[in-house]
Amino acid sequence: MALEAVPCSFFPSPASQRHITPNATEEIKLDGYRALAVRPGTGVTLFSRRRKSLNRQFPYIVEALTDLPEGTVVDGEVVAIDDRGRPNFNVLQNFRAEASRIHYYIFDLLCWKGRDLTHLPLIERRALLKALVVVRDKRIKTAEYVEAAPTDLLAAVREQGLEGIIGKQKDSHYQPGKRSGAWIKHRVNCGQEFVIGGYFPGPHGFDSLIVGYYDGEKLMYVARTRNGFVPPSRRQVFSKLKNLVTPACPFANLPETRRSRFGEELNAEKMKKAVWLRPEAVAQLEFLEWTEGNRLRHSKFVGLREDKNPRSVVKEQP
């Protein structure tokens, strides 16, 4: 592994499936920014999924990780902890300056003092992580895993108001940039990332966002989202979107031709009022459920996901 040039596709992704294999460890799904910490020599670089440096956003985390020896790479999640002691993505976006809230949870050891460990089974990498990685700063933590029945763990996660769990096969190798099924994500709530392909104008820049996901090469429309915003967040989001305007609608399944009983279909007439965007921005949404027509019911904006590649956004199984 070349530490000086971590590829942008290095992060493997968890598949979204209903069943978790028995030969797996379970971890709490942390709602934050996935990040690789790379220490090739002097200094540390914290890379996002899109190979952007997060050093300016989280300087205290970078400083704390200088305890890592040279030639080391770890995989983890930058997480903000709210007043209840729970991971909170909104806090991560809106209160980055509050260093005491920000933590980095390490869940995998990929390279140690120049030795590539990605070919080792997960359970061995986790043992090495626990035995070798010692960081004195309390903001750096090791993500724990448990060996318990997934149904029992999901019940506990639901009771605590957490996002879900990720099951990882014990004998799996680290497979960069792949959805192999070795990592399986199971949410207890309805929510995922969606690509922003347009908006309807309104106060502070827009009234609602037009979002969808990729099905192969096609961007598929699923919802207009207007809930979850306050004036400052509208201005913040609009500042990210206003430079992405394009004349062409990016969604393959618009206009909608089937009438909705609530009159909410995005037909050709309504589309004339929309502003279309290059599909380069990603939003995290929560919603009540998927409808039979493959749309979102009662969607709510949670935050922008600057760490996500839009082309990786697909429909997750409930």
C-alpha positions as semicolon CSV with decimal commas, in nm:
position;residue;x (nm);y (nm);z (nm)
1;M;0,000;0,000;0,000
2;A;0,143;0,337;-0,102
3;L;0,080;0,564;0,193
4;E;0,160;0,879;-0,003
5;A;-0,124;0,821;-0,251
6;V;-0,428;0,662;-0,091
7;P;-0,670;0,594;-0,379
8;C;-1,007;0,763;-0,365
9;S;-1,180;0,425;-0,401
10;F;-0,994;0,275;-0,105
11;F;-1,295;0,262;0,125
12;P;-1,501;-0,056;0,101
13;S;-1,873;-0,003;0,144
14;P;-2,121;-0,205;0,346
15;A;-2,393;-0,375;0,146
16;S;-2,752;-0,310;0,252
17;Q;-2,911;-0,648;0,312
18;R;-3,170;-0,793;0,541
19;H;-2,972;-1,086;0,678
20;I;-2,658;-1,084;0,887
21;T;-2,438;-1,392;0,866
22;P;-2,369;-1,589;1,186
23;N;-1,991;-1,571;1,127
24;A;-1,988;-1,200;1,197
25;T;-1,909;-0,939;1,455
26;E;-2,155;-0,657;1,511
27;E;-2,066;-0,292;1,561
28;I;-2,279;0,009;1,638
29;K;-2,326;0,212;1,319
30;L;-2,175;0,552;1,388
31;D;-2,342;0,850;1,221
32;G;-2,047;1,062;1,114
33;Y;-1,780;1,109;0,848
34;R;-1,592;0,797;0,740
35;A;-1,222;0,882;0,733
36;L;-0,885;0,715;0,675
37;A;-0,602;0,841;0,893
38;V;-0,269;0,808;0,710
39;R;0,070;0,867;0,873
40;P;0,337;0,807;0,607
41;G;0,613;0,993;0,790
42;T;0,589;1,328;0,957
43;G;0,234;1,452;0,992
44;V;-0,105;1,286;0,955
45;T;-0,366;1,328;0,682
46;L;-0,730;1,253;0,747
47;F;-0,890;1,153;0,414
48;S;-1,263;1,155;0,334
49;R;-1,425;0,899;0,104
50;R;-1,368;1,141;-0,183
51;R;-0,998;1,168;-0,099
52;K;-1,038;1,520;0,035
53;S;-0,831;1,621;0,332
54;L;-1,035;1,675;0,649
55;N;-0,740;1,826;0,835
56;R;-0,878;2,180;0,836
57;Q;-1,219;2,068;0,961
58;F;-1,085;1,851;1,242
59;P;-0,739;1,979;1,341
60;Y;-0,761;1,845;1,697
61;I;-0,823;1,492;1,569
62;V;-0,526;1,521;1,334
63;E;-0,307;1,646;1,619
64;A;-0,416;1,359;1,844
65;L;-0,335;1,100;1,577
66;T;0,031;1,198;1,565
67;D;0,077;0,930;1,832
68;L;0,047;0,676;1,551
69;P;0,385;0,540;1,437
70;E;0,518;0,616;1,090
71;G;0,388;0,391;0,814
72;T;0,043;0,342;0,971
73;V;-0,307;0,362;0,823
74;V;-0,629;0,322;1,021
75;D;-0,994;0,331;0,913
76;G;-1,256;0,496;1,128
77;E;-1,536;0,748;1,171
78;V;-1,530;1,111;1,282
79;V;-1,828;1,149;1,514
80;A;-1,984;1,431;1,715
81;I;-2,135;1,342;2,052
82;D;-2,443;1,537;2,162
83;D;-2,556;1,628;2,513
84;R;-2,713;1,283;2,557
85;G;-2,388;1,108;2,473
86;R;-2,507;0,985;2,134
87;P;-2,359;1,031;1,786
88;N;-2,532;1,324;1,616
89;F;-2,469;1,415;1,254
90;N;-2,626;1,760;1,288
91;V;-2,385;1,847;1,567
92;L;-2,096;1,730;1,349
93;Q;-2,204;1,966;1,071
94;N;-2,299;2,268;1,275
95;F;-2,056;2,268;1,568
96;R;-1,722;2,160;1,427
97;A;-1,544;2,424;1,633
98;E;-1,648;2,253;1,958
99;A;-1,348;2,024;1,977
100;S;-1,463;1,850;2,295
101;R;-1,761;1,702;2,108
102;I;-1,561;1,554;1,821
103;H;-1,415;1,204;1,844
104;Y;-1,249;0,963;1,603
105;Y;-1,349;0,598;1,641
106;I;-1,095;0,359;1,489
107;F;-1,244;0,028;1,374
108;D;-0,973;-0,117;1,147
109;L;-0,594;-0,131;1,119
110;L;-0,482;-0,144;0,755
111;C;-0,110;-0,079;0,777
112;W;0,127;-0,089;1,073
113;K;0,480;0,054;1,055
114;G;0,488;-0,002;0,679
115;R;0,342;-0,354;0,690
116;D;0,027;-0,400;0,477
117;L;-0,238;-0,584;0,684
118;T;-0,531;-0,573;0,441
119;H;-0,479;-0,937;0,339
120;L;-0,535;-1,056;0,698
121;P;-0,881;-1,164;0,818
122;L;-1,082;-0,896;0,996
123;I;-1,066;-1,072;1,331
124;E;-0,684;-1,069;1,317
125;R;-0,671;-0,703;1,217
126;R;-0,901;-0,617;1,508
127;A;-0,678;-0,808;1,750
128;L;-0,373;-0,620;1,621
129;L;-0,561;-0,291;1,648
130;K;-0,642;-0,356;2,012
131;A;-0,289;-0,475;2,095
132;L;-0,082;-0,222;1,901
133;V;-0,265;0,109;1,862
134;V;-0,232;0,328;2,169
135;V;-0,334;0,694;2,141
136;R;-0,321;0,899;2,459
137;D;-0,576;1,161;2,356
138;K;-0,926;1,074;2,482
139;R;-1,082;1,199;2,160
140;I;-0,940;0,894;1,981
141;K;-1,129;0,576;2,063
142;T;-1,140;0,218;1,942
143;A;-1,481;0,110;1,817
144;E;-1,585;-0,201;2,006
145;Y;-1,762;-0,496;1,851
146;V;-1,982;-0,760;2,011
147;E;-2,072;-1,117;1,930
148;A;-2,443;-1,125;1,998
149;A;-2,762;-1,220;1,820
150;P;-2,833;-0,939;1,569
151;T;-3,199;-0,923;1,674
152;D;-3,101;-0,864;2,039
153;L;-2,847;-0,600;1,944
154;L;-3,090;-0,423;1,713
155;A;-3,347;-0,409;1,991
156;A;-3,089;-0,245;2,219
157;V;-2,985;-0,002;1,946
158;R;-3,348;0,093;1,883
159;E;-3,406;0,149;2,255
160;Q;-3,105;0,382;2,274
161;G;-3,214;0,580;1,968
162;L;-2,906;0,488;1,764
163;E;-2,888;0,449;1,388
164;G;-2,824;0,077;1,345
165;I;-2,552;-0,188;1,332
166;I;-2,296;-0,316;1,085
167;G;-2,218;-0,685;1,069
168;K;-1,868;-0,774;0,947
169;Q;-1,760;-1,126;0,856
170;K;-1,474;-1,233;1,083
171;D;-1,271;-1,394;0,805
172;S;-1,319;-1,113;0,551
173;H;-1,026;-0,927;0,397
174;Y;-1,023;-0,552;0,345
175;Q;-1,147;-0,500;-0,012
176;P;-1,098;-0,139;-0,124
177;G;-1,385;0,027;-0,308
178;K;-1,612;-0,278;-0,316
179;R;-1,960;-0,371;-0,194
180;S;-1,872;-0,735;-0,134
181;G;-2,137;-0,824;0,124
182;A;-1,865;-0,889;0,385
183;W;-1,992;-0,578;0,564
184;I;-2,369;-0,565;0,604
185;K;-2,552;-0,253;0,720
186;H;-2,881;-0,280;0,906
187;R;-3,064;0,039;1,004
188;V;-3,333;0,063;1,266
189;N;-3,470;0,385;1,119
190;C;-3,556;0,490;0,766
191;G;-3,286;0,711;0,629
192;Q;-3,005;0,722;0,376
193;E;-2,813;0,950;0,144
194;F;-2,967;1,088;-0,176
195;V;-2,829;1,288;-0,467
196;I;-2,961;1,643;-0,508
197;G;-3,062;1,696;-0,871
198;G;-3,261;2,016;-0,845
199;Y;-3,472;2,247;-0,631
200;F;-3,778;2,467;-0,636
201;P;-3,696;2,834;-0,564
202;G;-3,815;2,988;-0,240
203;P;-3,709;3,176;0,072
204;H;-3,335;3,188;0,135
205;G;-3,273;3,034;-0,209
206;F;-3,502;2,732;-0,230
207;D;-3,830;2,592;-0,102
208;S;-3,762;2,220;-0,154
209;L;-3,488;1,991;-0,283
210;I;-3,540;1,736;-0,560
211;V;-3,351;1,416;-0,479
212;G;-3,287;1,065;-0,606
213;Y;-3,045;0,772;-0,624
214;Y;-2,849;0,591;-0,893
215;D;-2,979;0,274;-1,053
216;G;-2,686;0,179;-1,273
217;E;-2,612;0,484;-1,485
218;K;-2,955;0,640;-1,431
219;L;-3,042;0,893;-1,163
220;M;-3,390;0,806;-1,035
221;Y;-3,614;1,069;-0,875
222;V;-3,770;0,975;-0,539
223;A;-3,879;1,288;-0,352
224;R;-3,912;1,660;-0,305
225;T;-3,792;1,751;0,044
226;R;-3,882;2,073;0,220
227;N;-3,881;1,970;0,588
228;G;-3,585;1,986;0,825
229;F;-3,457;2,330;0,729
230;V;-3,418;2,653;0,922
231;P;-3,309;2,981;0,756
232;P;-2,936;2,936;0,833
233;S;-2,931;2,579;0,699
234;R;-3,120;2,687;0,386
235;R;-2,860;2,955;0,319
236;Q;-2,577;2,710;0,383
237;V;-2,721;2,449;0,147
238;F;-2,806;2,705;-0,120
239;S;-2,449;2,836;-0,115
240;K;-2,336;2,482;-0,210
241;L;-2,598;2,439;-0,484
242;K;-2,612;2,772;-0,667
243;N;-2,298;2,697;-0,869
244;L;-2,430;2,361;-0,990
245;V;-2,718;2,496;-1,203
246;T;-2,764;2,325;-1,539
247;P;-3,039;2,353;-1,804
248;A;-3,111;1,979;-1,827
249;C;-3,309;1,765;-1,584
250;P;-3,072;1,490;-1,458
251;F;-3,346;1,243;-1,358
252;A;-3,423;0,955;-1,593
253;N;-3,777;0,894;-1,462
254;L;-3,917;1,247;-1,491
255;P;-4,170;1,380;-1,569
256;E;-4,409;1,165;-1,368
257;T;-4,716;1,069;-1,564
258;R;-4,912;0,867;-1,309
259;R;-5,135;1,085;-1,094
260;S;-5,090;1,087;-0,718
261;R;-5,397;1,088;-0,497
262;F;-5,236;1,376;-0,307
263;G;-5,158;1,573;-0,623
264;E;-4,785;1,569;-0,550
265;E;-4,664;1,413;-0,874
266;L;-4,379;1,599;-1,041
267;N;-4,531;1,634;-1,386
268;A;-4,410;1,826;-1,689
269;E;-4,599;2,141;-1,592
270;K;-4,451;2,154;-1,242
271;M;-4,104;2,079;-1,376
272;K;-4,107;2,415;-1,557
273;K;-4,064;2,586;-1,218
274;A;-3,772;2,369;-1,109
275;V;-3,404;2,464;-1,117
276;W;-3,190;2,169;-1,225
277;L;-2,847;2,090;-1,089
278;R;-2,550;1,883;-1,188
279;P;-2,582;1,578;-0,960
280;E;-2,274;1,648;-0,751
281;A;-2,420;1,716;-0,404
282;V;-2,545;1,454;-0,157
283;A;-2,795;1,499;0,126
284;Q;-2,873;1,279;0,423
285;L;-3,249;1,234;0,463
286;E;-3,482;1,067;0,710
287;F;-3,825;0,951;0,599
288;L;-4,126;0,753;0,716
289;E;-4,124;0,481;0,450
290;W;-4,089;0,387;0,084
291;T;-4,420;0,393;-0,104
292;E;-4,534;0,127;-0,349
293;G;-4,445;0,369;-0,627
294;N;-4,081;0,386;-0,509
295;R;-4,112;0,731;-0,357
296;L;-4,031;0,863;-0,010
297;R;-4,311;0,948;0,231
298;H;-4,259;1,238;0,474
299;S;-3,891;1,299;0,402
300;K;-3,679;1,532;0,616
301;F;-3,341;1,690;0,549
302;V;-3,067;1,601;0,802
303;G;-2,751;1,742;0,646
304;L;-2,517;1,757;0,347
305;R;-2,278;1,466;0,298
306;E;-1,964;1,619;0,151
307;D;-1,780;1,292;0,217
308;K;-1,998;1,087;-0,020
309;N;-1,942;1,026;-0,391
310;P;-2,279;1,087;-0,563
311;R;-2,227;0,789;-0,797
312;S;-2,209;0,557;-0,496
313;V;-2,558;0,656;-0,378
314;V;-2,796;0,368;-0,445
315;K;-3,125;0,257;-0,294
316;E;-3,074;0,085;0,038
317;Q;-3,296;-0,203;0,132
318;P;-3,526;-0,135;0,428
